[in-house]
Amino acid sequence: MKNLKFFISFNGAQYHGFQRQTNQSTIQGEIETALFKILNQKTTITGCSRTDAGVHAERFCFNAFIESNIPEENLAKALNSLLPPDIVILSCECADENFNARFWSKGKEYVYLINNKNRRDVFLQGLAYHYPYEMDFEVMREAASMFTGEHDFAAFCRSEGKKEVNSTIREIYSFDINSYNGLVKFIVRGNAFLYNMVRIMAGTLIYVNEGKRTVLDIEEAFRTGDREKAGKTLPPQGLYLNRVFY
């Protein structure tokens, strides 16, 4: 029995997130179905994170305990031949027998992608949030700097997500804003993230850009945990799990 570590990319537009769900198409479900066809045995995979419906991943990690003599490179090729075109295995390798893709993670990097052009881009549909308004990057970067460090992010979490965690305190290592040719990227690194946390932080920066929130509101959101002090939750289509750190 080998513990294998996989890295994958996926376009989540057509899926109800990573985690397996009854009667819903998910990334986990597609991969486990393909593994069954190859190995003729039921295999449960462990993902580094859950993702919402419509969310994408540039480099997502999962592990699985597999009893097979198929070389790792050949297993990756076999999976890619069976998986839908919007899911691809990037690599497969043997891991420590105790490795767990979720619990061994030391941090993650997310990207929220915004199409800041005047018109919709048909080639970015389902892949970016269209925001055709002027963006004040100086003001937004000042607000984004408020997120760095260790804070109580209760105000930046969907309410039902708070019931699933022991603490809403998280540490954000960096929050960068890049813009090139009409595409804006919010790039955030942290030790862990709450339910909808990145999408709410991104929505808060949009509200700051529009004058609906201020740096003082962000401070108040941290202090009180009041969801109303933060911004809106941006759509999932612009969110990417970019990297996982081990």
C-alpha positions in Angstrom: 0.0 0.0 0.0 1.5 3.3 -1.1 0.6 6.8 0.0 0.7 8.8 -3.2 0.7 12.6 -3.5 -0.9 14.2 -6.5 -0.9 17.8 -7.8 -3.7 18.7 -10.2 -5.2 21.7 -12.0 -8.9 22.1 -12.6 -11.4 24.5 -14.1 -14.2 24.3 -11.5 -16.8 26.2 -13.6 -18.9 23.0 -14.2 -18.4 21.4 -10.8 -20.0 21.8 -7.3 -16.6 22.1 -5.7 -13.9 19.6 -4.9 -15.6 17.6 -2.2 -17.7 14.6 -3.1 -21.5 15.3 -3.0 -24.5 13.1 -3.6 -26.0 13.6 -7.0 -23.6 16.5 -7.8 -20.6 16.5 -10.1 -17.4 17.3 -8.1 -13.7 17.1 -8.7 -13.2 14.4 -6.0 -16.0 12.3 -7.6 -14.5 12.5 -11.1 -11.0 11.4 -9.8 -12.3 8.6 -7.6 -14.4 7.3 -10.5 -11.3 7.3 -12.8 -9.2 5.6 -10.1 -11.8 2.8 -9.8 -11.7 2.2 -13.5 -7.9 1.8 -13.4 -7.5 -0.1 -10.2 -10.8 -1.9 -9.9 -11.0 -0.9 -6.3 -12.7 1.9 -4.4 -10.2 4.6 -3.4 -10.9 7.6 -1.3 -8.8 10.7 -1.9 -8.0 13.4 0.6 -7.8 17.0 -0.7 -5.8 19.8 0.7 -8.9 22.0 0.9 -12.6 22.1 0.0 -13.6 24.5 -2.7 -16.9 26.1 -3.5 -18.9 25.5 -6.7 -17.3 27.3 -9.6 -13.8 27.8 -7.9 -10.7 26.8 -9.8 -7.3 25.5 -8.9 -3.9 26.1 -10.5 -2.0 23.6 -8.2 -4.2 21.6 -5.9 -2.9 18.7 -3.8 -4.5 15.4 -2.7 -3.2 12.1 -1.5 -4.5 8.6 -1.7 -3.5 5.2 -0.3 -3.3 2.9 -3.3 -2.4 -0.8 -3.6 -1.0 -1.1 -7.1 2.3 -1.8 -8.9 1.6 0.8 -11.6 4.5 3.3 -11.7 3.5 6.7 -10.5 4.1 8.4 -13.9 2.0 5.7 -15.7 -0.8 6.1 -13.2 -0.9 9.9 -13.8 -1.0 9.3 -17.6 -3.8 6.7 -17.1 -5.8 9.1 -15.0 -5.4 11.9 -17.5 -6.7 9.6 -20.3 -10.0 9.1 -18.3 -10.5 12.5 -16.6 -12.6 15.3 -18.3 -10.6 17.9 -20.1 -11.1 20.5 -17.3 -9.2 18.3 -14.8 -5.5 17.4 -15.3 -3.0 15.5 -13.2 0.2 17.5 -13.0 2.3 15.0 -11.0 2.2 11.9 -8.9 4.8 10.7 -6.4 5.2 8.5 -3.4 4.8 10.4 -0.1 5.5 9.7 3.6 3.1 7.1 4.9 1.8 9.7 7.3 1.4 12.5 4.7 -2.0 14.1 4.7 -2.7 16.7 2.0 -5.0 18.7 4.3 -3.3 18.5 7.7 0.3 18.8 6.5 -0.3 22.1 4.7 1.7 25.0 6.1 -0.2 27.6 4.1 -1.9 28.4 0.8 -1.9 31.1 -1.8 -5.1 32.2 -3.5 -5.7 34.4 -6.5 -8.8 36.4 -7.2 -8.9 37.4 -10.8 -10.8 40.5 -12.0 -11.5 41.5 -15.6 -11.3 45.3 -15.3 -12.0 46.0 -19.0 -15.0 48.0 -20.1 -16.6 45.1 -21.9 -17.1 41.5 -21.0 -14.5 39.1 -22.3 -16.1 36.0 -23.7 -12.9 34.0 -23.2 -12.9 34.8 -19.5 -16.6 33.9 -18.8 -16.6 31.7 -15.7 -12.9 32.4 -15.1 -12.9 36.0 -13.8 -15.1 38.6 -12.1 -16.1 41.4 -14.5 -15.7 44.8 -12.8 -15.8 47.5 -15.5 -15.2 50.5 -13.2 -12.1 52.5 -12.4 -10.0 51.1 -9.6 -8.0 53.2 -7.2 -5.1 50.8 -6.5 -3.4 53.1 -4.0 -6.5 53.1 -1.8 -7.1 49.4 -2.2 -3.5 48.5 -1.5 -3.7 50.5 1.8 -6.8 48.6 2.7 -5.3 45.2 1.7 -2.3 45.9 4.0 -4.8 45.8 6.9 -5.4 42.1 6.3 -1.8 41.1 6.8 -0.8 39.7 10.2 -2.8 37.7 12.7 -6.4 38.7 13.1 -9.8 37.4 14.1 -11.5 37.0 10.7 -14.9 36.2 12.0 -16.4 39.1 10.0 -14.9 37.7 6.8 -16.4 34.3 7.0 -19.8 32.9 5.9 -21.9 32.3 9.0 -22.2 28.6 8.7 -18.5 28.2 8.3 -17.9 29.5 11.8 -19.6 26.4 13.2 -17.0 24.1 11.6 -13.9 25.6 13.2 -12.6 26.0 16.7 -11.2 29.5 16.0 -11.6 32.2 13.4 -8.1 33.6 14.1 -5.9 33.3 11.0 -2.6 34.8 9.8 -2.2 36.4 6.4 1.4 36.5 5.3 0.9 38.9 2.3 -1.8 40.5 0.2 -0.7 41.9 -3.2 -2.6 43.6 -5.9 -1.2 43.3 -9.5 -2.7 44.8 -12.6 -1.7 44.1 -16.3 -3.6 44.8 -19.5 -7.0 45.1 -17.8 -6.6 42.0 -15.6 -6.3 42.6 -11.9 -5.1 39.9 -9.5 -5.6 39.9 -5.7 -2.9 37.5 -4.5 -3.2 36.5 -0.8 -1.0 34.0 1.2 -1.9 32.8 4.6 -1.6 29.9 7.0 -5.3 28.9 6.6 -8.6 30.3 5.4 -12.2 30.4 6.5 -15.3 29.7 4.4 -15.6 32.4 1.8 -12.8 34.4 3.5 -10.9 35.3 0.3 -14.0 36.2 -1.6 -15.2 38.5 1.3 -11.8 40.2 1.6 -11.9 40.8 -2.2 -15.4 42.1 -1.9 -14.3 44.4 0.9 -11.6 45.9 -1.3 -14.2 46.5 -4.0 -16.4 48.3 -1.5 -13.4 50.4 -0.4 -12.8 51.3 -4.0 -16.4 52.4 -4.2 -16.2 54.4 -1.0 -18.7 52.1 0.7 -16.1 50.9 3.3 -12.9 52.4 4.8 -9.8 51.2 6.6 -11.6 52.1 9.8 -14.4 49.8 8.9 -11.9 46.9 8.4 -10.5 47.7 11.9 -14.0 47.6 13.3 -14.8 44.3 11.5 -11.7 42.7 13.2 -12.7 44.2 16.6 -16.4 43.3 16.6 -16.7 40.3 14.2 -19.6 42.2 12.6 -20.1 40.8 9.0 -21.8 44.1 8.0 -18.5 46.0 8.5 -16.9 43.9 5.8 -17.8 43.9 2.1 -19.8 41.7 -0.2 -18.9 38.2 -1.1 -17.6 38.2 -4.7 -18.6 35.4 -7.1 -16.7 32.1 -7.0 -15.7 32.2 -10.7 -12.8 34.6 -10.1 -11.2 32.5 -7.3 -8.2 30.2 -7.8 -6.4 28.0 -5.2 -3.0 28.9 -6.7 -0.5 27.0 -4.5 -0.3 24.8 -1.4 2.8 24.9 0.8 4.2 21.9 2.6 
